[in-house]
């Protein structure tokens, strides 16, 4: 699992997620800041005047994770539904030391640094399979509350860029290439409630309805905005804001 972290000062960095805690609005992660050489416990969401997001899970793969239903961090507090690397999740003292921002043994920092050195972030990510779809939807927060800010179509090269803003702290650009079809059934600036990406007959589709899973369903439901092409890739840009993370 890989995350993009946005700090209060708008500094960004990428890290493996070494532990993931909680669900929904209570979700938090333990990541490693290579520049500062320290572990950080970061709340995914901040609650000030608006709900904001400072953790963007761009790779959802949990194949190397183990799970603990509960880790008691003090007499009065427990972290629930904790999953992550075994050397962290199964080491209660290390877990608590990171939460409380205590000094961490050098060997654990080296473990984290070695994992993070393997991370390679490309500007564009190609959507090839269902795992890629999951990663896109995680980053874009399912495109919930987003709007289509702009559509740029290059007919000569058969490429369309669809720029979505308001994706819970980020902009997402979807790039459709080859055999591009654009169908906008609403005002271009309508607010999206949910969406789906699916594959069919060599094409990849984005539709503004998560129940839509085939072109036949698109044909039946006339008021759906959708895009299709032979290839789809995406990139993310942060929309900045200030986040106050809870202190432990």
JOHUVEN-V325819 format. One record per pair of residues at least 12 apart in sequence whose ideal C-beta (glycine too) atoms are under 10 Angstrom apart, sorted by the first residue. I is the first residue (numbers start at 1). J is the second residue. Records with the same first field share a line. If there is no record, write none. Layout:
I: J, J
This chain:
1: 15, 16, 17, 18, 19, 20, 29, 31, 57, 58, 59, 60, 61, 62, 63, 64, 65, 83, 84, 85, 135, 138
2: 14, 15, 16, 17, 31, 56, 57, 58, 59, 60, 61, 115, 116, 118, 119, 120, 121, 135
3: 15, 16, 17, 20, 29, 31, 42, 44, 54, 55, 56, 57, 58, 59, 60, 138, 139
4: 31, 54, 55, 56, 57, 58, 59, 121, 139, 169, 170, 236, 238
5: 17, 29, 31, 32, 33, 40, 42, 44, 54, 55, 56
6: 42, 52, 53, 54, 55, 56, 169, 170, 238, 239, 240, 241, 242, 243
7: 33, 36, 40, 42, 54, 243, 245
8: 46, 54, 241, 242, 243, 244, 245
9: 240, 242
10: 238, 240, 241, 242
11: 33, 35, 36
12: 54, 56, 238, 240
13: 31, 32, 33, 34, 35, 36, 40, 116
14: 31, 34, 56, 58, 59, 116, 119, 120, 121
15: 29, 30, 31, 32, 33, 34, 39, 40, 42, 55, 112, 115, 116, 119
16: 29, 30, 31, 32, 59, 64, 84, 85, 112, 114, 115, 116, 118, 119
17: 29, 30, 31, 32, 42, 55, 57, 59, 60, 61, 62, 65, 83, 84, 85
18: 30, 31, 32, 39, 65, 84, 85, 87, 88, 89, 95, 98, 108, 111, 112, 115, 116
19: 31, 39, 41, 65, 66, 68, 71, 79, 82, 83, 84, 85, 88, 89, 94, 95, 98, 99
20: 44, 55, 57, 60, 62, 65, 67, 81, 82, 83, 84, 89
21: 41, 43, 44, 68, 71, 73, 79, 80, 81, 82, 83, 84, 89, 95, 99
22: 43, 44, 79, 80, 81, 82
23: 80, 81
24: 44, 45
25: 43, 44, 45, 47, 51
26: 43, 44, 45, 79, 80, 81
27: 42, 43, 44, 45, 53, 55, 57, 81
28: 41, 42, 43, 44, 45, 55, 79, 82, 99, 245, 246, 248
29: 41, 42, 43, 44, 54, 55, 57, 84
30: 42, 82, 84, 85, 88, 89, 94, 95, 98, 99, 112
31: 55, 98, 112, 116
32: 98, 104, 108, 109, 111, 112, 113, 115, 116
33: 112, 116
34: 109, 112, 113, 116, 117, 119
37: 104, 106, 109, 112, 113
38: 98, 101, 103, 104, 109, 112
39: 88, 94, 95, 97, 98, 99, 101, 102, 104, 108, 109, 112
40: 98, 101, 245
41: 79, 95, 98, 99, 100, 101, 245, 246, 247, 248
42: 54, 55, 243, 245
43: 55, 243, 244, 245, 246
44: 56, 57, 243, 245
45: 168, 169, 243, 245
46: 169, 241, 242, 243, 244, 245, 246
47: 243, 244, 246
48: 241, 242, 243, 244
49: 241, 242
50: 241
51: 168, 169, 243
52: 168, 169, 239, 240, 241, 242, 243, 244
53: 141, 167, 168, 169, 170, 238, 239, 241, 243
54: 169, 238, 241, 242, 243, 244, 245
55: 169, 243, 245
56: 138, 139, 140, 141, 167, 168, 169, 170, 236, 238
57: 134, 135, 138, 139, 141
58: 119, 121, 125, 135, 136, 138, 139, 236
59: 119, 121, 125, 131, 132, 134, 135, 138, 139
60: 131, 134, 135, 137, 138, 139
61: 131, 134, 135
62: 83, 84
64: 84, 85, 86, 115
65: 82, 83, 84, 85, 86, 89
66: 82, 83, 84, 85, 86, 87, 88, 89, 90
67: 81, 82, 83, 84, 86, 89
68: 80, 81, 82, 83, 84, 86, 89, 90, 92, 95
69: 81, 82, 83
70: 82
71: 89, 90, 91, 92, 95, 96, 99
72: 92, 96
73: 92, 95, 96, 99, 100, 248
74: 96, 99, 100, 248
77: 99, 248
79: 95, 96, 99, 248
82: 95
85: 111, 112, 115
87: 107, 108, 111, 112
88: 108, 111, 112
91: 108
94: 108
96: 248
98: 248
99: 248
100: 247, 248
101: 247, 248
121: 236
122: 233, 235
123: 233, 235, 236
124: 173, 175, 233, 234, 235
125: 139, 232, 233, 234, 235, 236
126: 175, 177, 204, 231, 232, 233, 234
127: 174, 175, 197, 199, 204, 206, 231, 232, 233, 234
128: 199, 204, 231, 232, 233
129: 199
130: 197, 198, 199
132: 197, 204, 232, 233, 234
133: 196, 197, 198, 199, 204, 206, 232
134: 197
135: 234
136: 172, 174, 195, 197, 206, 232, 233, 234, 236
137: 194, 195, 196, 197, 210
139: 167, 168, 170, 172, 234, 235, 236
140: 164, 167, 168, 170, 171, 172, 174, 192, 195, 197, 234, 236
141: 166, 167, 168, 169, 170, 172
142: 167, 168, 192, 193, 194, 195, 196, 210
143: 164, 166, 167, 168, 172, 174, 192, 193, 194, 195, 196, 197, 206, 208, 210
144: 166, 167, 168, 191, 192, 193, 194, 195, 210
145: 166, 167, 168, 191, 192, 193, 194
146: 164, 165, 166, 167, 168, 170, 171, 172, 191, 192, 193, 195, 208
147: 163, 164, 165, 166, 167, 187, 188, 189, 190, 191, 192
148: 162, 163, 164, 165, 166, 174, 184, 186, 187, 188, 189, 190, 191, 192, 208, 225, 227
149: 162, 163, 164, 165, 166, 171, 173, 188, 189
150: 162, 163, 164, 165, 173, 188, 189
151: 163, 174, 182, 184, 188, 227
152: 173, 175
153: 176, 180, 182
154: 177, 180
155: 180
157: 177, 178, 180
158: 176, 177, 178, 179, 180, 229, 230
159: 175, 176, 177, 178, 180, 229, 231
160: 174, 175, 176, 177, 180, 181, 182, 227, 228, 229
161: 173, 174, 175, 176, 177, 233, 235
162: 174, 175, 176, 182, 184, 206, 225, 227, 232, 234
163: 175, 237
164: 192, 195, 206, 234
165: 189, 237, 239
166: 191, 192, 239
167: 192, 236, 237, 239
168: 239
169: 236, 238, 239, 240, 241, 243
170: 235, 236, 237, 238, 239, 240
171: 235, 236, 237, 238, 239
172: 234, 235, 236, 237
173: 233, 234, 235, 236, 237
174: 197, 204, 206, 227, 229, 232, 233, 234, 235
175: 229, 231, 232, 233, 234, 235
176: 203, 204, 205, 206, 227, 228, 229, 230, 231, 232, 233
177: 204, 229, 230, 231, 232, 233
178: 202, 203, 229, 230, 231
179: 202, 203, 228, 229, 230, 231
180: 203, 227, 228, 229, 230, 231
181: 203, 205, 215, 226, 227, 228, 229
182: 225, 226, 227, 228, 229
183: 207, 218, 222, 224, 225, 226, 227, 228
184: 208, 224, 225, 226, 227
185: 208, 221, 222, 223, 224, 225, 226
186: 208, 223, 224, 225
187: 225
188: 225
190: 208, 225
191: 208
192: 208, 209, 225
193: 208, 209, 210
194: 207, 208, 209, 210, 211, 212
195: 207, 208, 209, 210, 212, 224, 225, 226
196: 208, 209, 210, 211, 212, 213, 217, 224, 226
197: 210, 227, 232, 234
198: 212, 213, 214, 215, 217, 218, 228
199: 213, 232
200: 213, 214, 215, 216, 218, 228
201: 214, 215, 228
202: 230, 231
203: 215, 228, 229, 230, 231, 232
204: 227, 228, 229, 230, 231, 232, 233
205: 218, 226, 227, 228, 229, 232
206: 225, 226, 227, 228, 229, 232, 234
207: 221, 224, 225, 226, 227, 228
208: 223, 224, 225, 226, 227
209: 221, 223, 224, 225, 226
211: 224
212: 224, 226
215: 228
